[in-house]
Amino acid sequence: MNETLTACPVCHSLSLHEKLQVQDKSVSQETFKLDECAGCGLLFTNPRPDAASIGRYYESAAYVSHNSGARGVVNQVYKVARYFTVRHKVQLISQLNGGQPGRLLDYGCGTGHFLAGAKAAGWQVTGLEPNATARADAAARVGQPLGQPADLPTLPSASFDVVTLWHVLEHVHTLGQTLTELCRVLRPGGQLLIAVPNAASADAQHYGPNWAAYDVPRHLYHFTPAAMRELLTRQGLRITRQLPMVLDAYYVSLLSEELRATAGEGPLAALRAGLRSNRQAARDGQYSSLLYVAEK
């Protein structure tokens, strides 16, 4: 069943207008409308499948975040990049925690590669993942039981030094409620890390409705830096860093080339698009994906 939002889920403005029509070319072939908020600039999928109905849109063997065995050239590229990015992520959270391992919550932990890397580096880890197959895979990889998002309210307050969401927040139906709970379990002075695609990036503009990071209807929100600042400020958080995720421009461009109605030049075209996007972002900061570090 679909649900229609009449107000912006970030700033609650009623001033909305249609921005784009985007087809789900990976699973359902349905077309979804993206609305833009005149208040904070958030783009969001509207109407969207409700929480009880969204599951079928994830039912694809190619969905690598839920399936470590996903095949294909693009997924192999993703896995190679993941090896290096996991190491970088673990180094980053340790740096943010004063150079020491601590207590980590990874919300939407997928198949658990980041959690396993953090645990190997000495972190006490907790993971929450809605997809049963991915959760079982992650539990085996991490070597401990993992929970579901519904378990979040049962976690003790101020019990984590770092909370991470790696390309997860754009999937969460209960946006404000979930962030409130994540702030509750974060200790004072703790770090909240949120990585999301950037709908203001040059590759988003280049590919338009074929920009793979729209990923409708699985991605409910399509953030820009302005919308993210508004969202986190309303939660009483202060953004201390806005970091580029440089590899995402190339990966998203590879996926976007596959989505084009008429075949482009494949990997070469994606490489050029990613390079142009990163060059532009070096000037204006609008990288394909951004990692926001916020402090409680």
Secondary structure by P-SEA (a helix, b strand, c coil): cbbbbccccccccccccccccccccccccbbbbbbbbcccccccccccccccccccccccccccccccccccaaaaaaaaaaaaaaaaaaaaaaaaacccccbbbbccccccaaaaaaaaaccbbbbbbccaaaaaaaaaaacbbbbccccccccccccccbbbbccccccccaaaaaaaaaaaaccccbbbbbbbbbcccaaaaaacccccccccccccccccaaaaaaaaaaacccccbbbbccaaaaaaaaaaaaacccccccaaaaaaaaaaaaaaaaacccccbbbbbbcc
